[in-house]
Amino acid sequence: MVFKPPGLNNSYYTNDHIYLKGLPLTDSYWDVLRVGRPAHVSKLQLVNVTSLMGDDEIVCTPPDSVKFIKGLVEGKILSEASMKETLTFVKDEKGNSKYSMEIFYFDLEGITAYRRCGGFVDAGNALMYIPSQKTYFFLAAHLNVLMEGRLSNKCDEMKTELLEAIFPQWIGLIYKGRSDSL
């Protein structure tokens, strides 16, 4: 019901604790001491991911991640009523939409964007959809993104440069003077 309609041919679900064994996974790094020298922590990432049963058992490629969100918003996965509920966002104290069912809402100077992200100490990703632009994109970093340090700051700078190059008219608003970020 989830994988076939949007054509997720490089995705699967399992609840077997060795489900990642033998897959060509990207290495992960963490600047543990925050001194600009990342440690290779792929084994830590593997242990973390495989121990979170019910959280990380879906494995997919970046293109399939984009196919998923595209299929979701195009009505290929959920019914119209379920999709309406999915896009009913919890509001903050000022009445602004914030999040709903693992989807975060952004209002970028009148441009609506939806994002889904995830991460651990040594990796992170963001999947975003901008309805008015009919634009989908996926970013991933296999470097500590949850804790501030020289390398994670550099990673954020590179991410900002990339997004500003793709969306020069407005994407910098996410980072400049706003508390929300990818």
ChimeraX attribute file (.defattr): number of C-alpha atoms within 10 A of each C-alpha:
attribute: neighborCount
match mode: 1-to-1
recipient: residues
	/A:1	8
	/A:2	13
	/A:3	18
	/A:4	12
	/A:5	14
	/A:6	20
	/A:7	14
	/A:8	19
	/A:9	13
	/A:10	13
	/A:11	17
	/A:12	13
	/A:13	12
	/A:14	14
	/A:15	14
	/A:16	10
	/A:17	14
	/A:18	12
	/A:19	15
	/A:20	15
	/A:21	10
	/A:22	7
	/A:23	8
	/A:24	7
	/A:25	10
	/A:26	10
	/A:27	15
	/A:28	22
	/A:29	22
	/A:30	27
	/A:31	23
	/A:32	17
	/A:33	10
	/A:34	15
	/A:35	10
	/A:36	14
	/A:37	13
	/A:38	17
	/A:39	15
	/A:40	16
	/A:41	19
	/A:42	18
	/A:43	11
	/A:44	14
	/A:45	18
	/A:46	16
	/A:47	12
	/A:48	14
	/A:49	16
	/A:50	19
	/A:51	14
	/A:52	12
	/A:53	13
	/A:54	10
	/A:55	10
	/A:56	15
	/A:57	19
	/A:58	12
	/A:59	16
	/A:60	15
	/A:61	13
	/A:62	17
	/A:63	14
	/A:64	18
	/A:65	21
	/A:66	20
	/A:67	18
	/A:68	23
	/A:69	22
	/A:70	19
	/A:71	20
	/A:72	18
	/A:73	15
	/A:74	13
	/A:75	15
	/A:76	19
	/A:77	20
	/A:78	16
	/A:79	11
	/A:80	13
	/A:81	8
	/A:82	12
	/A:83	15
	/A:84	11
	/A:85	12
	/A:86	16
	/A:87	17
	/A:88	16
	/A:89	17
	/A:90	15
	/A:91	13
	/A:92	10
	/A:93	7
	/A:94	6
	/A:95	8
	/A:96	13
	/A:97	17
	/A:98	17
	/A:99	20
	/A:100	16
	/A:101	12
	/A:102	11
	/A:103	19
	/A:104	19
	/A:105	24
	/A:106	21
	/A:107	14
	/A:108	14
	/A:109	10
	/A:110	8
	/A:111	13
	/A:112	14
	/A:113	19
	/A:114	20
	/A:115	20
	/A:116	18
	/A:117	16
	/A:118	13
	/A:119	16
	/A:120	17
	/A:121	20
	/A:122	26
	/A:123	21
	/A:124	19
	/A:125	17
	/A:126	16
	/A:127	21
	/A:128	24
	/A:129	21
	/A:130	15
	/A:131	13
	/A:132	9
	/A:133	10
	/A:134	8
	/A:135	12
	/A:136	18
	/A:137	16
	/A:138	16
	/A:139	15
	/A:140	16
	/A:141	19
	/A:142	20
	/A:143	24
	/A:144	27
	/A:145	24
	/A:146	15
	/A:147	16
	/A:148	13
	/A:149	18
	/A:150	14
	/A:151	20
	/A:152	21
	/A:153	14
	/A:154	13
	/A:155	17
	/A:156	18
	/A:157	13
	/A:158	12
	/A:159	16
	/A:160	19
	/A:161	15
	/A:162	14
	/A:163	17
	/A:164	16
	/A:165	12
	/A:166	11
	/A:167	11
	/A:168	12
	/A:169	9
	/A:170	14
	/A:171	19
	/A:172	18
	/A:173	17
	/A:174	19
	/A:175	14
	/A:176	11
	/A:177	8
	/A:178	10
	/A:179	8
	/A:180	13
	/A:181	12
	/A:182	16
